[in-house]
Amino acid sequence: MKEAKTVLTPFVLAFAGLKEGIHHFSLDITSKFFDAFDYTEFNAAALNAQVELNKKASMLELQFSITGTVNVSCDLSNEPFDLPINPHHNLVVKFGEVFNDENEELLVLPHGSHQVDVAQTLFETVVLAIPQKRVHPGIENGSLHSDLLDRLDALHPNESTKAPETNDPRWDALKKLKKD
């Protein structure tokens, strides 16, 4: 657990010493980041998060722009591939009596806080940017050749293996009704 804290340390942004105005942070997100959350859906990750922090007198405005790729397995062929993603997310940080992160666009930190942990927000933004069905681009354009796809093609029923259609006279009578 100590290693997870070390990995997530760069994602805690200290704002106490910053002047009011816009400040930029660049954060690299790798597989170790997702390991800290015990998330194993990605084979690898190479992402960069650009965080723009706008410090105001009574609140903070954060804009996240994440670019890069995550290596995932195709749902059809199980072949790994790099999936490019580019999610954006906005977060407003206000100050109140108690910590509250129930709203995905509003975070309430206790008065006197001097830093904000953006790891959970980044994690959720990336995970939600992944489509539910992940299809290798080689399948869509026909350039992927794998043993699994060859077996699927061999087992796919074609015209010669289909049973010949026979007409049932009962259906013919119903078809006449449909035309009338």
Buried (B, 14 or more C-beta within 10 A) or exposed (E): EEEBEEBBEBBEBEBEEBEEEEBEBEBEBBBBBBBBBEBEEBEEBBBEBBBBBBBEEEBBBBBBBBBBBBBBBBEBBEBBBBBEBEBEBEBBBEBEEEEEEEEEEEBBBEEEBEEBBBBEBBBBBBBEBBEEEBBBEBBEEEEBEBEEBEEEEEEEEEEEEEEEEEEEEEEEEEEEEEEE
